[in-house]
Every structure is written in structure tokens, then in C-alpha cells.
Amino acid sequence: RDKIIREVAEVKANNREKFIIVSMHWGVEYQGFSSLVQKELAYQIIAAGADLIVGHHPHVVQDIEVYRDKLIFYSLGNFIFDQQFSTETQQGLTIGLAIYPDRIICRLFPVRINLCQPMLMNQSKAKEFLKELADKSDRRLFYDIERGIIEVQRIN
């Protein structure tokens, strides 16, 4: 915990203009929501200077949150994996990110895993998936997640 916070702070101090993305291997496997431990660490990493956090490990998609105008994807779920024992482990989320001086735009692409191969969900399944994700995520992001595009103003 202390090491990653120090490293993020050091990178930010030496690169004030850079957009810093932190990839976190964390969380409880198969848990659909982020834990208090994840949240506390995410807030500390953002306070240290991270601009975006993208998590993985739980094998399921977890909630999305905005903290201090920074996005936190607690877990994107599976992408290429052989866990065919539940619907949740056969789903994932990919993100497309556009970084501008005044804002970031994040597009959400729900995927399903079919025989270890990710495929974009069809429109009706994607709509249902995004609605469920919006329901469990930060309420301020509800409509953005539901439409599959999150836009956040950049404040340095």
C-alpha cells in the first residue's frame, strides 16, 4: 500500500502534465462489488496523483466510481478466460479512452466470452449489461454508464 502510493506520487511529481493510469490487481474473486479495502486504497492512489484506476482479478465486473473527478473501474471482469461456470465469469468490460486537456471520454464495450474468445455483446445484451452495471455503480455515473459513454472533466 505505502509503496504504490509513494510511486504514484513520485511519478506525478516528475510528470505533472502526464495522464497517469494505474492498473490494480486486487479485489475478492467473484465478488460483484468493490470492497472497502479497494475503495480506501483507490482514494489514496488518486490523492497521490493517479488520473484513472483500472482494476482486475475478481473475474467479474465490479462497480465504477468517480472520486475527485477521477474514474475508478474496480474490475473489468474476464476477457480471455475459461471460466464457463457462471454468466458473470463469461462477461467482461473493455474500455476505450480518449484523453483531452479538459476532459476524458471513456467508452464502455461489454463483451461475452465464448470458448475463451471475447466478443462484443449484441445490442440488447449490452444494453441490459450496462443497465445492471449502472445500477450497482456510483449514482452520479448512472446515465453515462447506461449509455456506454462516461465523460469526466479534467481538473488538475
N, C-alpha and C positions, 0 to 999 in steps of 0.2 A: 504494500500500500504506500508506504513512505517513498520507496524507490521510484515508482511510476509518477507520483506527484512531483517529486524533485526533477525527474527527467522531463516531464511536460513543461514545468516552469522554466527549466534551463533552455529548452528548445524555443519556447515562446520569447524568452528574454533576448535571445540571439537572433530571432526571426519575427519581429513584431508584425511584419506585413504578410507573413505566410499564413495559410489556412491549415490548421493542424487537425488531422483526423486520427483518432485513437481507436484501434481495434482491440476489443477486450474479449478474452476467452474466460467466461465467467458464468455464473448462474447455476441453478439447480436443474438437472436433466428432467425433461418432460413437464416442467412447471410452466404454465401458460402466462404467468405474471412475474415481473421482476420482483426481487426480494429487497428488503430494507438494506441489506448489505450492499447490493448492487447500486441502489439509489444513493446511499451515502457516499460511496466511492465515486460514482459518476459526478456528483455535485462537487466533490473535491478536485477531480480531474478538470472539470470545467473552470472552477475557480483558479486553478493553476495555469490555465491558458488554452485548453483544448477548444476547438470550434465545433467539433462533431464527434460523437462516440457511436461506434457500430459494434454491437456485441454478437457473440456466437457461443455455442456449446450446448445449450439446453435441448437441441434437436427439435424444438418447436418455436414458432414465432411468439415473441413476447410483446408487451406494450411499447408504445412510442411516447416520448415525453419531450416537452420543451422546458429548459431551465436556463434562466438568464439569456434568453433569446438564442440558445444553442440546442440542437436536436440530439436526442439520445434514442437510439434504436437498441433496446436491451438485448434482443436476439432476433436474427433474421431467419432462424429455423434451419432446416436442412436444405441442401442444394443438390448435391450428388451423394446419395446415401442409400443404403439397402434396408432401411427400417420400414418394412411394409406391414407392421402390426397395428397401425392406427392411422386415421385420417390426418391427424395433426403432424405426425412424423413424415408424412408424404406431401407436406406443404412447405413452402418457403417464401421468402420475400427477397427480391433483388431491388436495388435502388440505383437510379440514375441521378447524378448530381451535377448541377450547373452552378458554378461559383462566380458571382459578380461582386464588384466593390461594395455595393449597397445591400445585397441580398443573396440568399441561396435558394435555389429551387430544386426540390427533391421529388423525383417521380417514382412512384411505387409500382412494381411489377410482380404480382403474385404468380408463383409457379407451383406446379404439382410435379411430383417425382414419380415417373413411370419406369419401372425396372431400372432404377439408378440413373435415369436421364431426366433432367429438368425440362419442363415445357411450360410455356406461358399458359395460364388458365384461360378458358374461354370466357367471353364477356360476362355471362350470367354468373359463373362460379367466382370470377374475380370480383364482381360487384358484391356478392354475398360475403366473400372472404374479407374484403375491405370494410364492409359494414361491421362485421364481428370484431375486426381489429380496432376500428374507431370506437366501438362500444367499450373496449377494455383499456383504451389509451387515454392520454391527457385530454380532458374535455375541451380545452382550447383548440385542439387539433382535429376535433371530430369531423367537421365538414371537409377539411383538407384531406384527411386520410380517406374518407368516404369517396371523394372524387379522384383520389390517387395522385394528388399533387400537393406537396407541402411547400409553402413559401415562407421564409423567415427573413426578416430584416437583419442585416449585419450591423451590430453595434460594437465597436472596439473600445 
